[in-house]
Amino acid sequence: MIGLSSNIKNSPQAATYKNSTTPFPQTPTPSLGACTNVNCHFEKETPVWGSAGLTLETGCGTCHDTPPADGNHPTASGPGKKHGDYYGAGSGSCGICHVSHFADANPFSHATSVGRNLILSFNGAPNSGGDYGKPQNLSYPNYLPSRTRAEDRNGSCSNLYCHSDGRRELPKLHRHGGPHSPHPAIPATTAPAIPRTSAAGMESIPGVPAMPIAVSVVIRRRQAAAIPLPTKPAM
């Protein structure tokens, strides 16, 4: 008789083979089945035992969606479309915020490290770091579907260059799973209009002696840009 465990890998949900815990007799022509609720498969039903090995990139979706459909994960439409437009909506986009296993000798070996935390890393270009508002949901087993609902799992990202004003200043807070808030427009610095009232080509600026208009243009532009005027050196 072939015995069956009442749970596989101490999964939070009872993980079983062929939805059974009842021993069955050996046979040279067994009817193979799949496992359900296994933690290392993100609680998805596994392929039937004896199936062909997994291959990139389609095999990534065997355990977890690539990318997941919830939150603002890159997609071709919906809330994640902006990320999808920038990074693509396939498995290759995962490496922007997570560790990519594409170059690993065995790309699927990370599934055997069940019990570890999810790795979130904002080091993919153009970012060089960042923060996530719900780090507790990256811990095992909180990220499994049976432990945390999708609507409760997603948090906010902050201190990211890709959500800044493009000048590495004032990083924006972005809700993962919420709409993208438009970045505020940066007002242009313009010089005030210059009245040309002098028939002799001269103009007076308050506190400054009359001067040629060409010189006053430079002074007004410096004033508008808050650039200090050069001072005459002491004699």
Buried (B, 14 or more C-beta within 10 A) or exposed (E): EEEBEEBBBEBBBEBBBBEEEEEBEEEEEEEEBBBBBBBBBBBBBBBEEEEEEBEEEEBBBBBBEBBBEBBBBBBEEEBBBEBBEEBBBBBBBBBBBBEBBEEEEEBBEBBEEBEEEBEBBBEBEEBEEBBBBBEEBBEBBBBBBEBBEEEEBBBBBBBBBBBBBEEEEEBBEBBBBEEBEEEEEEEEEEBEEBEEEEEEEBBEBEEEEEBEBEEBEEBBBBBEEEEEEEEEEEE
